[in-house]
Amino acid sequence: MIDALPWGTVSAIETQNGERLPLPSPASTPLLISLPGGTYQVTVTGPPPESQTQRLTVRVDSNASNVMPPVQFRVITPEDYFEPYLAAPPVTPVEPPVQPAAAQTPAPAGVNP
């Protein structure tokens, strides 16, 4: 069992020899995953906007359940989360240039418009 607070995503699980294991989609926490006995490097990515990562070593014993201690990330407020979107400069609409009306020229004699 892998958990992160306030929330996070498991971005990688690697064996001792560096082999990356496939992750379920989505790999958001809390995540319950079955692994054979061994030692693993688990990388957990926290919530935006910081998206910090933490890498932990986890030992899984054969035929046993392991609960990894929760990964702690900085608690963010809704304002923290939306600030990058709200802090963007306002977009000023660009109006198309006004083109003068086509000059009306009389048609030459004998030509029907």
N, C-alpha and C positions, 0 to 999 in steps of 0.2 A: 504494500500500500504506500503510495507516494502522495503527499499533500503539501500545499503551499498556501500561505496566508498573506494578504487577503485572497489572492488567487494567482495561479500561474499555469504554465504549460511545460510539460516535459519535452525538452527539445532534443535530447539524445540519451541513450543508454548504451554504454560500451562495455565489452568484456575486458578481462585483464590483458588480453593480447591486442586490444584496440578495435575489435570487430564491433561495428554498430548493429544493434538489434532493431528490427522493424517495430514501429510504434503504431498503436491504434490511431484512428482518425476520428474525432479530434483527440489530442493527448492532453486535454486540460485536466487539472487536478480538482478533486481527488481522483487518483488513477489506481485501479487495482489491476495488476499485471502478474502473470505467472512466469517465473524464471527458474531455470535449473539452478542447483546449488553452485555457488561461486562468488567472486568479488566483482562488483560492477561500479563504473563511474556513471553517475546520473547527473545530467545537466538540466536545471530547471530555470526557465525564463519567467520573470515577473511581469506584472501588468504594465502597459504603456502609461505615461509617455516615457518613463525611464527605461523600461524593459531590461532591468538588470538580470544578470545570470549568476547562478550559484552552482558550483560543481561539488558533489558529495560522493564519498566512497561508501558503498553499501555491501554488506556481507549477507548473502542468502544461504542458509543452511539447507541441506537436502531434506525434503519431506517436512519442512517447517514453514510457518507463516511469519513474515517479518513486516513490521510497520516502521517505516522510516520516520525519524523525528520530523515534524513539520518544518518546512523551509519558510523563513520569515522575510517578507519584503516590506518596504515602507508603505504604510496605509495611505492611500490617496483619496482625496475628496472628489466629488463630481467636478468641482471647479478645476482641480489639478488635471483631471482627465481631459476636459474639454478645452483647457486654456490654449493649446496650440491651434485649435480650430477658431477660437474666438479672438485670439491675438493677431490673426492674419489681417493685413491692411484691407480695408474695404475696397471692393472692386468698383471703380467708377465706370458706368456704362459709356461706351463711346458711340456717339450718334453719327450716323452716316453723313457725309458732307451733303449740303443742299445744293442741288444742281439747278441752274436757271432753266426755266421752261424753254423749250426749243423755239427759236425765233420763227415767227410765221412769215414766210416769204410767199408772195403771190406766185402761183404757177404760171409758167410761160403761156402765152396765148396758144390755144389749140390743144393744151394738155389737160386731161381730166384727172383730178386727184383720186 
